[in-house]
């Protein structure tokens, strides 16, 4: 049927300091946002500001959102722009500054 199916016995855990979820063509998965405790906006997208020192930060510390996850389905150019801006915001968060373009 073309849908993903769980493979029994294939689950495993990886320890990580940083996780990036880039999920093209997938709308915000409500259960995932709920599981992490990320606040949603009125449309059900991850709530995140785009301005100031906390740009692209969600209501959950150290969790950022951009593109379709934050604004909903839109043009790919918006997702690219937000992805670049979010990358800069994450770089500033982790390193204290960034040389990435705005």
N, C-alpha and C positions, 0 to 999 in steps of 0.2 A: 504493500500500500504506500510505500515511499516515506513512511513516518519512522523516526528513530525509535528503536526498541532497546530496552535494557538487556545486556548480556549477563545472565546469572554468573556470579562468582568473579566478575571483572572489576568490581569496585576496589579502589585503593586510595590512600591518603598521601599527600605530598606536603611537607612543611615548606612554608614560603614566607619571606619578608614582604613581598609585593606581589599582588595578583592583578592582572589587567584582563578584563572581559571585553572582547571586541566581538559583538554578536550581530553581524550583518543580517539584514532582512528579518530580524526578530524584534517584535515589539517588547516593551518592558514586561518581563515575566512577573506577574503580581505576586506569586508565591515566593519568588526569590527576593523581591523587595521586602516583603513582609518578614521573611525569615531573617534577613539582616537588620530589619528595623528601619529601613530607609523611608522617610516620609514622602508621600506622593502629592502631586498637585491635583487640581480639580479634574484633570483629564486622565489621571492614573499614571502619569510619568514621574520619574524620580525628580523630586523637588531640589533644585540647585540654583544658586544665584550665578550671574555671569559677570558681576562687577566686584571690584575691590580686592582686598587681600585674601578673601575666601572664594575667589572665582571658581566656579564649577564644583565647589564642595557641596556635598549633600548634608543633610541634618545629622548624619552619622560621621563621627570623626574619622579622618583618613580615607573616606570614600568619596570619589569624584564621579560625576556623570556628565556626558556631553552627547551631542547628536540626537538620534532618534530616541535614545533612552531618556533624555532630558526634555526635548521639545516636541516629541511625537514624530510620526512619519512626515518627512519633508524632502526637499530637494537634496541631492547628494552634495551639492556645493556647500550647503549649510552644514552638513555633517562633517565635511572635510575642514571647513573653517573652524567649527567648534572643536574638532579633534585636535587641531593645531594649537588653538588657544588653551584647551584643557591640558595638553602636553606641557605647555609653558607654565601653567598654574601648578601642575604636579611637580615640575622641575624646581620651581621657586619654593614650593612647600618642602621638598626633600633636601634641596641644596642651599636654600636661603636666597638665591638669585638665579637668573637664567640669561643665557645668551641667545635663546631661541627667539625667532622673530615674532612680533605680535600679529 
